[in-house]
Amino acid sequence: MAVHDEVMPKMGEINRISRAIRAQMDTVPPIDTLLKLQQLDLLIRLGKAEESMMVWMNELEVLDDLRATKSHQEILRYIDSEKKRIDAVRDSMTASIQAGEAALGKE
């Protein structure tokens, strides 16, 4: 949960960056398709990072529920697996935020 608590506040950053990129897209001339595609790619990456956090939170099982049905070893394996999943969420969120900020010139 420490990793979750570290990156959950960054959901606001993802939202802010996404809004800024959308606003920026409105100012790009229609002929500049490469820039529009790059911006669209960033929006997709930001959206996927945000979605991965929501999926992880929705799929996370309550420890007390696990204790009722799983052995100690099974619980440890589950916790290890979830640690890897939330680390991947953190990495996705961090990378997409960095890419978004770079595109907005806020590196």
C-alpha positions as CSV (number, residue, x, y, z in Angstrom):
1,M,0.0,0.0,0.0
2,A,3.0,2.3,0.5
3,V,3.5,2.4,-3.3
4,H,-0.2,3.1,-3.8
5,D,-0.1,5.9,-1.3
6,E,2.9,7.4,-3.1
7,V,1.4,7.4,-6.5
8,M,-2.3,7.9,-5.9
9,P,-1.9,11.7,-5.5
10,K,-0.4,11.7,-9.0
11,M,-3.8,10.9,-10.4
12,G,-4.4,14.7,-10.2
13,E,-1.3,15.4,-12.2
14,I,-2.4,13.0,-14.9
15,N,-5.7,14.7,-15.1
16,R,-4.1,18.2,-15.2
17,I,-1.6,17.1,-17.9
18,S,-4.3,15.5,-20.0
19,R,-6.4,18.7,-19.9
20,A,-3.4,20.8,-20.9
21,I,-2.6,18.5,-23.8
22,R,-6.2,18.5,-25.0
23,A,-6.2,22.3,-24.9
24,Q,-2.9,22.4,-26.7
25,M,-4.3,20.0,-29.4
26,D,-7.0,22.6,-30.1
27,T,-4.3,25.1,-31.1
28,V,-2.4,22.8,-33.5
29,P,-3.1,23.4,-37.1
30,P,-4.9,20.5,-38.8
31,I,-2.1,20.1,-41.2
32,D,0.4,19.2,-38.4
33,T,-0.7,15.6,-38.1
34,L,2.5,14.3,-36.6
35,L,2.1,16.6,-33.6
36,K,-1.5,15.7,-33.3
37,L,-0.7,12.0,-33.3
38,Q,2.1,12.6,-30.7
39,Q,-0.4,14.4,-28.5
40,L,-3.0,11.7,-29.0
41,D,-0.4,9.1,-28.0
42,L,0.3,11.0,-24.8
43,L,-3.3,11.1,-24.0
44,I,-3.7,7.4,-24.5
45,R,-0.6,6.7,-22.3
46,L,-1.9,9.0,-19.6
47,G,-5.4,7.3,-19.8
48,K,-3.9,3.8,-19.6
49,A,-1.8,4.8,-16.6
50,E,-4.8,6.2,-14.8
51,E,-6.9,3.1,-15.8
52,S,-4.2,0.7,-14.5
53,M,-4.4,2.4,-11.0
54,M,-8.2,2.0,-11.0
55,V,-8.1,-1.6,-12.1
56,W,-5.5,-2.4,-9.5
57,M,-7.5,-0.8,-6.7
58,N,-10.7,-2.6,-7.8
59,E,-9.0,-6.0,-8.0
60,L,-7.1,-5.8,-4.8
61,E,-8.4,-8.3,-2.3
62,V,-8.9,-7.4,1.4
63,L,-6.3,-9.1,3.6
64,D,-8.9,-10.2,6.1
65,D,-10.8,-12.0,3.3
66,L,-7.6,-13.7,2.2
67,R,-6.9,-14.9,5.7
68,A,-10.2,-16.7,5.7
69,T,-9.5,-18.7,2.6
70,K,-5.7,-18.8,2.0
71,S,-2.7,-20.3,3.6
72,H,0.1,-18.1,4.9
73,Q,2.3,-19.0,1.9
74,E,-0.5,-18.2,-0.5
75,I,-1.1,-14.8,1.1
76,L,2.7,-14.0,0.8
77,R,2.7,-15.0,-2.8
78,Y,-0.4,-12.8,-3.4
79,I,1.2,-9.9,-1.7
80,D,4.4,-10.3,-3.7
81,S,2.3,-10.5,-6.9
82,E,0.4,-7.3,-6.0
83,K,3.6,-5.5,-5.1
84,K,4.9,-6.2,-8.6
85,R,1.6,-5.0,-10.1
86,I,1.5,-1.7,-8.2
87,D,5.2,-1.2,-9.1
88,A,4.2,-1.5,-12.7
89,V,1.3,1.0,-12.2
90,R,3.7,3.4,-10.5
91,D,6.2,3.1,-13.4
92,S,3.5,3.6,-16.0
93,M,2.1,6.7,-14.2
94,T,5.6,8.2,-13.7
95,A,6.6,7.7,-17.3
96,S,3.4,9.1,-18.7
97,I,3.6,12.1,-16.4
98,Q,7.2,12.8,-17.4
99,A,6.4,12.4,-21.1
100,G,3.4,14.7,-20.8
101,E,5.3,17.4,-18.9
102,A,8.1,17.2,-21.5
103,A,5.6,17.7,-24.3
104,L,4.2,20.7,-22.4
105,G,7.7,22.1,-21.9
106,K,7.5,21.6,-18.1
107,E,10.3,19.2,-17.7
